[in-house]
């Protein structure tokens, strides 16, 4: 929700000083070179790892050097030289309170929504991920580039805040991981007191914690000065940290995004939101609240709150991945999140610093720029939404639940985009009626886009058992359109139009911001609680899978069963004879079925058509709820800040993009229907590509890891797997196929211990398919943890 920091009555300069007299609080001249240096070294490390110039084993050696020698030396040096006299302690307490708050929020939410089997390990590692920043390797060079000439004392806060996280918050996370290990043990011989002892011992054995304590002790013994005989030695180790740590960060990124699965994407989105949105906002607000009476001027207070925001944007530290590997828990989510947060933080830090270095900004050009951004985004989003709605109608999904509600959301998004395009022209004309009508349509539809994600999530919960909605769909439709219309009507009746503004978000001033905040809070609470309830519940199997006997009779088991040895195959022959086909010999489909009339393929297609696409709807609700959280933060920032400041503009432009760019999310999730668009397109490309002779096709090259996995599976496990899950299923009038479901293979891998969870089992199956061990019955799909038919290759 774009809100009115840029209206004419707001001060955007630093404090209350005259713009011409306001000194800059930071220097951006060295920021871009610092970012280029940091991310350039990271890129070099990534290239070295990707090209196998440095192997994973060698990378571990470099990581041990960084974490056990270079970083402890750096901490020791700075603890000795630290000047506690220049520390603004309320600012330090504010950052610590912010970190504890985020740690607590992530921990509680994870314990509520995570599976009981892994909730403690996820709570511990995810909380550490959200609060432990890459302060020294990436944060310190950027802070030095920004503040060394104006506020050099800011650099020491890096060394004060980071050790507290290591000594205070990380042990709590370690305790959760140890509890998870204890719960996973069958005998559970380890006592609770032993768990506490293990955690304390782990903290004390950490070289970074140990050297921080030693550094503080020697700070008072040596009177803030390192002896000359050891100064060069300590400097040598400390100075080696920067480049080595960044290079190791690049090495650790190799291959991490490829490990993402559908089950880890949701956790990754929530973690990135907590790290790059919630953390910086809470850091800034705690400084605003706790440090308001302790700084000498508004300029100093504003500078500290802006510095707190930048500190909160620092990405997660690579050491979190080391913790995950040590406990062998949640490694895919943590490592992928580290990669994504590192590269997303760079543009956020640069734009934030650029805004903060501008001494004064004229509100009029900013209002025009915001209006132009909203207008341009609306046009592109409108095209994407038109395509998505067309796909929904052509695929006839709009008749089913929950797609019926999703189409209503798309229509609300279309109206919001059309209204913003109209507003761009109407607002510049002096026509009161036109202003009111366009504003009513704009905010009625925009509020509707806020409400529908919560209602869709609620509908998923109501359909969780049995697949039928417990209330009439009309009630939710009326709520989705009626509540926003009612709020807009109340705003028109009670609000007072602000003169001389073209910003639709501030057309009715403070009452409009309050109404928007109420609608956003309601939708966030409704959607959040519904998603939590959806995650904690267990889906009924009938909700996902249609009954086998209703799918053309294609899945009957032709493998002899106890007491039924002579019934199955004769029954099928009788079926064909009654259809006039006469006596036949049933053949075997060895290399996958290519017949357009394959009964197994028809079964899959009908199942896909009937699929409610729960995962896509959950992801849609989750992404839109994140955007609602950003909008609510923008509203509360304006309502409770004396001077919103320039960082508010960054959030405001972001909210404008997510409000009128919702069509991009909708298009990405629902605009590319598999059976209507993707599969026909792939078949056309495949038909053109495979016109060459088979002998001209290039040989498929697989990695050594995939080859090893396939070889071990064929040698030690395939025979047992065939006995356990492979069934003879009729796929044509005269053929049967030895097939199994993807979900059955995942379950089998979990049962025999080849995988620890469903995500890992999915990756195992993907490796088997990449290595040519198995394939889809029609070769249209990759391996999925779903009710799709696969067969082992000869």
N, C-alpha and C positions, 0 to 999 in steps of 0.2 A: 504494500500500500504506500504510494508516494504521499508524503505529508509535508507540511509547509515550512520547512526550514528556509526555503528560498523566497518566501513572500517578502513584500516590501518592508514590513514592520519588524523584521528580524535582523539582528546584528551578527554578521558572519566574520568579523575581524577577530583578532586575538585579543580577548578581553575587552575592556572599555576604552582603550587608548585610541587616539587618532590614528588612522591607517598609515599616514606618512611617518609617524613617530614610532610605529610598532617594530621592534627589532625581530629578525627571524629567530625562531626557536630551534631550527635545525637547518642543515645544509644538504640539499639534494644533489649537489654537484658530484659527490663521490658515491652516491647510491647506485647508479647504474653500473659503474665500474666494479663496485663491490658485488652486486648481483651477478655480473658477468663472470667475475672471478670464482664465486662460489659454485654457480651452476655449470660453469665451464669445467671445473675440476670434477664435479659430479658426473658430467657427460663423459669425460675421459675415463673415469672409473667404470662407467657403464659399458663403454665401447670395449675396454680391456676385458671385462667379464664376458660380454656377448661374443667377442672374437676368440675367447678361450686363451687369450694371452696370459691371463692370470686365472688359475683354476679356483674352484670353490674351496679346496683345501688350503691353497695359498692365501685366499681372501680371509679365511678364518684366522690365519697367523697374523695378518695385518690388523684384523679386528682385535685380537688379543693384545697386540702392542699398543693400539690406540686406547683401549679401555683399562689396561693394567699398568701402563707406564706413562704415556704421553699426557693423558687427561689427569691422572693423579698428580703428576708434577706441576701441571698448570694450576690446578686447584691449590696445591700447597704454596706455590709462589704467590698467588693473589691473596690467599688468606693471611700470609705473613705481611704483605704490603698494604693490606686494606686499611683505609682511614675511616674508622667508625664515627668520627666527629662530623663528617659530611652527610651521614645517612639520615634521610627523612623517614623516621620510623613509622609514622602512620601510613605512608605510602607502601612500605614493605609489608606491614600487617594487612593492608588492603589486598595486595597481590596474593598473600598467603590465604586469606579468607576466601578469595575468589577461587583459588585452586582447590581448597577443601570443599567448597560448595559444588564445583563441577564434579569432583571426585565422588561426592556423596550422591549427586543426582544420577550420574551414569551408573554407579553401583546399584542403587535402589531400582532403577528402571530395568537394568539387566537381570537382577534377581526376580523381578516380577514377570518378565516376558520370556526369559530363556528356558530351555528345556531343563527339567529337574536333573537330568543326567550330567549336564555340563554347566549348570548355572553359576557355580562358585568359581570355576576357572575363568569363565567369561567375565564375571563381575570384577575379579581381580585384575586381569590383563587389560580389559577395556577401560577400566578406570585409570590405570597407569598410562595407557595410550592417550587418553584425553587430557592428562595433566602434566606429563613429562615432556618438555619441549626440547628441541635441538638447540639449546642455549649457546653452547660454546662453539660448535663447528659452523653453524649457520647464523645464529642470532647475534653473536658478538661482533662479527665483521660488519653486519648491517647497522647495528647500533653505533659502532665506532664511526662508520661513514656518515651517519646522520647527526650525531651529537658530540663528536670529539671536540669540535671548535666552539660549540655553544654551551653544552652541558656535559663536560667530561665526567662529572660525578655520576651520571646515569649508568656508566659502564659497570660500576662496581655492584649494582643491583643484580646483574647477571650471576655473579659469584655468591651473592647472599641468598637468592631465591632458590637456585637449582639444588644446592646441598640439602635444603630443608625438605624438598620433595623426595630426595633420595633417602633421607633419614626418617621422615614422618609418614608420607603417603605410600611410598613404595612398599614398606614393610606390611602395611594393611593389605595391599594387593597380593603380596607373597603369602600372607596368611590364608587368604581365600584359595590360592593355588594349592597350598599344602593341605587344606581341608578337602579339596577336590581329590587330591592324591589319596588321602586317607579314606574317602568314601569309595574310591575305585578299588581299594584293596578288599579282597574277599574275607580275609580273616580279621582285618582291622585291629591288629595287635598294637599299633602305635597309639599312645594315649594323647589326650589333648595337651597335657603339659609338655610332652615331647614335641608337639607341633609348634608350640610357642618357643621352645628352645631352638628348634631348627630355624625358625624365622629370625630370631635374634642373632643366631650364629651366622646366618647368611648375610645379614646386614653388616655385622662386624667384619666379616671376611671381605666385604666389598672394598677394593682399594681406594675408590673415590671417597667413600665415607671415612675410611681410616685416615686418609691424607688431609681431609678437611679438619678433622679433630686435631691432628698433629699440627696443621698449619695455624689453627687458632691458638693453640698452646704456645707455639714458637712466636706468634705475633706479639705476645706480651713478654716473652723471655728475651727475644732479640730486638725489641723496641722498633718494630716495623722495618727491619733491614736484614736482608739475607747476607750471611758472612761472605767475604770476598773469595775464600777458597772454594766454596761450593756454588757460587753465583753462576759461573759459566756452565757448570754441569746441569743445574736446574733449568737455566734458560734454554739450553740445547734440547732437553726433553720437552719442555713446554712449547717451544717454538715449532717443534715437529708436529704438534697436534693438528693445527689448522688444515694443512694440505692433506695429511694422511687420513684424517677423519672424513673429509669430504670425498676423497678418492674411495675410501671404504664404503661410504654411503652409496656411491654409484655402483660399486661391485655388488652390494647387497640388493640392488634393485633388479638385477638380471632375472628374468623369467617369473617375476612375482605376479604381474597382472594376468598371466596365463593360467594361474591357479584359481582364479575367481570362478565360483559356481553360483547358481541361482540362489542357493541357500545362504551364501555369504554376502550377496549384494546388499540386502536390507541392513545387515549389521554394519557394513561398510558405510552406507549412506548416513546412518545415525551417528557413527563415530566421527565422520568428517564434519557433520553438522555441529556436534559437540565441540570439536577441536577448533574449527575455523569460524564458527558463528557464535555459539553460546559462550565459549571461553573469552574471546576478546570483548564481547559486550559486558559480561559480568565483571571482568577486570576493570573496565572503564567505569562502570557504575559504582563499584565498591570504592574506587579512588574518589569519585565525585562525592560520595556520601561521607566517607571517613576522613578524608584529607581536606575537607572544605574550610576548616577553621585553623589549619596548621601551616598554610603557605603565606608568604609575605604579600602576594599580589594575585589578582585574577589571572595574569599572564602565566605565572609560575604554576598555578593550579591547573590551568588549561593544558600547559605543556606536560605535566605529570599524567593527567588523564589520557592524553593522546599517546604518551609513551606506554601507558598500561595497555591501551588497545593494540598497539604494534607488538608488544610483548606477547599478548594473547594469540596473535596470528602465527607465531613461530610454529613450524610443523613438529610432528612427533619425532623423538630421538630414535636413532637406530638401535639403541640399547633395549628398547621395548621388544624388538624382534629377537634379540638374544635371550631375553627372559622367556618369551614364548617357545623358543627352541629348547631352552633348558628344561621346561616343564612338558614339552611336546604337546602343547595345547594352543588351539586357535592360531596357528602359525600363518595360515593363508590370509585370514582377515587382517591380522596385525601387519604383515609385510606389505600386502596390497594397500592398506590404508596409509602406511608410511610413504609409499611411492606417490599416491594421489595427493596427500596433504602437502608433501614437499613441493610439488609442481603447482598446486593451486595457490599456495601461500605467496609465491613470487609476485604475480600480478596484483594481489591484494595489498601487499606491502608497498609496492611501487606506487600504485594509485593513491594509497593513504598518505604516503610521504609527500607525493606531489601536491595533493590538496593542502597539506599542512604547511607547505613552504610558501604558499601564496599569501601575502600579507593582508590583502583585502579583495573582496569580490563584489561586483555589482549584481544585485539580485535580478535585475531585468534580463540580462543575457542568460542567466542560469535558468530562469523560468522558461524562456524560449527554448533553451537546449533540452530541458526536461520534456517539454511539450513535443518537440520534434522527435525525441527518442521514443516516446510513447506512440506517436503517430506512425513512425516507420516500423516499429515492432508489430503494431496492430495489423498493418497491411500484410506483412509476411505471415504472421500467425493466422490471419484470416484464410489465406490460401491453404495452409496446412490443415486447418480445421474443416474447410470445405471438402478436402480430399478424404479426411478421416470419417466424416459423417456419410459421405457417399459410399465408402467401403462398408460401413456398418449397415447401411440399407441394402446394398447389393448382396452382402453375405447373410441378410435376414436375421442378424443377431439382435437387432433392436427390439424384436418381439419377445426376447427372453430376459430373464433376470440373471444377474444384476445389470446386463447391458442396457436395459430400458432406462435405468437411472443414469448410466454413463452417457447415454445420448442426450439426456436433459442437461447434464453438465456441459457437454460439447455445445449445445444450443446456447446456454448461458455465456460461454466463452465467446461464441460468435457474436452475440448481442453486445458484449463488452467491447470487442474490437470495433464493431461497426459504430458503436456510440462514441468511442474515442476518436475515430476518424471524423465523425460528424462534429464532435466538440471542437476539433482543431479549426474548423471553419466558422462554426456558430459563435464561439466565444469572442471572436474578434469583431463581431457585429453588435451594434447597440440595440438588441432585441430581447427584452426581458422574458417574453413568453418562450422564445426559442431557447434561451438559456435554461429556463426551468424545465421544459419538456425534455431537452437533451440530457440535462443533469439527472432527471428522474430515471430515464432509460439507462443511462450510464451506470449510476450507482445501484439501481435495482438489479441490473444484470451482474455487476461486479460483486455485490453482496451475495448474489446467488452462487457465483463461482466460489465464494468463501464457504457457503453452507453445504454445498453438495458433497465435497469430499468426506465430511463427517457423516452425512446421511448414507453415502455409499458404503462406508466402513460399517455403519450400523446395520445395513441390509445384509452384509456378508455374515455378521454375527447372527442375525435372525434366521438366516438360511443354513446355519452351520449344521444343524441336525435335520437330516431327512431331505434337505435341498428345497424345502418349501418355505416361502416367506410367511412369518407368523402374523403379519398384519396386511391389510389391503394395500397394494402398491400406490393407490391414489392418495393415501394419507401422506406418504413420503413425498410424492410429487407436489401436493398442496403445500407441504412444509418447505420444500426446496424453492418454490417460487413465491409463496405467500409471506413467509417471514421476512425475506429481503424487501418485498414490496411494502410491507407494513413499516419496517424501519425507515425506508426512504420517505414514506408518507409522513411519519412522525417528524423526521428531520425537516421536511418542507414546511410543516405547520409551525414548528417551534423554533426553527433556526432563523438566523438573521444573516442575509447575504453580505459577504465581505466586499467592499468596493475595491476597484482597481486591482483585480487579480484574475489571471487566466488559469491558475492552477486549480484543477477540478477537485483536488484533495483538500483544498482549503476554501472552497466556495462558500461554505456556511460556517467557517471558523472552528472554534473550539468544540461546540456541540457535535459537529461532524466527526471530529477526531474521537470523541468519546463514544459515539454510536459505532464507529468503525471498530474501535477497540473491543466493545461488547460483542459484536458479531464475530470478530476474529477469535476472542477468548472462548466463546460458546462452541465454535466449530473445532477449535484445537482440542478442547476438553472432550467433546463428543467423539471426534475421530481418534484421539489418543486412547481413550478408554476402550473404544470399540476394537482398535487394533490390538491392545493388550489382551482383551478378552478373547479375540480371535486366535492370538498366539498361544494363550494358555490352554485353550480348549483342544479337543481332538476331533478332527474331521471324520464324519461318518463315511465309511468306504463307499456307500451308495452315492454320496455327493460327488465323488471323483469318477467312479467307474460305473458304467452301465452294466446291468446283469449280462453275463455271457450268453445265456440262452435266448436273449432278445436280439442278438447281433447276428442274424442270418444263420445261426447254428454253426458257426465256423470254428468254435473253440472247443468242440468236444474232444476229449482225450482219447487218442487211438492207441495209447500204450496199454497193454493188458493190465487190468486191475484185479485185485483179489475178489474172487467170486464172479468176475465179469469177463473171463478170458475169451469167450467165444461170441460175445454179443456185439461189440462195437463196430468192427469192420463189416460184418454181414448187414447190420442195420443201415450203414451208409450205402451199401450196394442196393439194398431194397429200395432206398430212397431214390436212387438214380433210375432203377428199373421202373418205379412207379411214374417217373417223369418221362418215360418213353425212351430212355437212352440205352436200354438193354444192358447186358452183362458187360462189365469192363474190368480191366486190370489197373489197379491203382498204382501209379508211378510215383517216383520221388523227385521233389524239387531240390536239386543239389546246390545250385549257385544263386539262389534268390529268384523270386518270381517276377517275371517281366510282363506277364499277361495283364492287359487292362482290366480284365474281369476277376482278378485275384480277390478271393473272398476275405483273406486276411487284410489286404489293403483297404477293401470296402469297409470292413469292421473298424479299422483305424480312422478312416475318414469320417464315418458316422460318429465315432467317439469324439473326434476333434471338433466336429460341427456342434455337438452337444456340450462341449466343454464350456464351463462357466468362466474360465480364465481367471481363477481366483488369485493366482500369483501376480498377474498383471494388474488386477484391480487393487491389490494390496500395495503394490509398488506405486501406482498412480496416487492413491490416498496418502502414502507416505511422503512422496515428493511434494505434493501440494500442501501437506501439513507443514513441511519444512518452510515452504514459501510463506505460509500463513504466520509462522513463528517470526520470520524476518519482518513481515508487515506489522505484527504486534509490537515487536521491538522498536520499530520506527515510530509508531504512535506513542508508546510509553516514553521513548527518548524525548520527543517533542513536549509531551505533557509535563514532564518532571525535571527538565533541564533548564537552568536559567538562561544559558546561551547554548543552543544545540551545537554550534561549531561546524567545522568543515568536514569532519569525518561523517557527520550526519548526512551530508550530501552523497557520499559514496553509498551509504545504505539506501538512501532515497532513490538514486538511479537504479540500484539493484532491484528494489521493490517494483519500480515502474516496468522493468524488463520482465520480471516473473509474473506480474499481474496481467500484462497484455501479451506475454509470450507463452502462456499456458498451452497454446496450440502446439508448440514444439514437443512438449511432453506427451500430449495426447496422440500426436502423430507418431512419435517414436514407439509408443506402446500398442496402439490400436490401428494405426494407418497402414501397416504392411501385413495384411492378412495372408497367412501361409498358403491356404488353398486357393485363394482368389488371385494373389499377386506373386508371391515368392516362388512357389513350386512351379507354376507355368513359366515364369521367367527363367528359373534354373533349368527346366527341361529344354527350353528353347536354346539357351546358351550351350547346354550339354550336347544338344543335337548338332549344333554348328561346330562345336569343338571336336566331337568324336567322328567327324566325317573322314578323318585320317584313318589309315589302317591300324589295326591293333599293334602291329610290330613297330609302328612309328611313335607310339606313345612313350613318353619318358618314364623311366623306372622310378617308382616312388622311393624317396630317401627318408628313412626314419632315424631318429637319434639313437644313441647307444642305450640310454635309459629305457626308451620304449622297447627296443629289441630285447633287453634283459628281462623286462617285465613279461613280455610275450613268451619268451623262451621258458622262463620259470613256470608260467601258468600252463603251457602246453605239456611240459615235462612232469609236473608234480600235481596239478589240480584239474586239468581239463576233463580227464576221464571221470572223476568223481562228480564234477559239475554237470556233465552230460547225464549221468545217472539220476541226479537229484532234481534238475529243473527242466531238461529238454523233453518236449512232448511232440508226438506226431499229430499235426493239425491239418485238416483239409483246407487246401488253398485254391482248388479248382475242381472241375468236374471229374478229372481223372488223376489228380495229383494230390499228394500230401507233402508236408514239409516238417522237418525236425526244427522246431522253433521254441523260443522262450521269450518272456517279457523282459524289458529292461529293468523294471522294478523288481522282478524275481531274481535277476542276477545281482542287483544291489543288495537285496536281502541275504542272498547266499554268501556274498563276500563278507558281510557283517557276521554271519553265523560262524563261518570257518575262521574268522580272525584275520583275513587279508586286508581289511580296512577297519578303521576305528569309528567312523561315522559315515553318514550317507554322502556327504560332500567328497570325502576321500574315496569312497566306493565309486562315485560317479567319475572321478578322475581316472581311477583304475580301469573302468570300462571304456573310457575314451582312449586310453593308451592301447587297449586290446584292439579297438577298432582301427586306430591309426597304424597299428602293426599288422593289420590284415587277418587277425584271429577271428573276428566276428564282423558281421555286417547286418544292416537292416534288410528286411525281407525284400523290399523294392529298392533299396539303396537311396531312398529319398531323405532319410534323416541321419543325423549323427547319433551317437549313443546318448540316451536320456533316461533318467530315472522316472520312467513313465510306462504306461500300458501300450508300448509299441513292440512289435514282433521283430526279433533278431534271430539269426542262425549262425552257427560256427561254420567257417569256411573249411573246405576240404584240406 
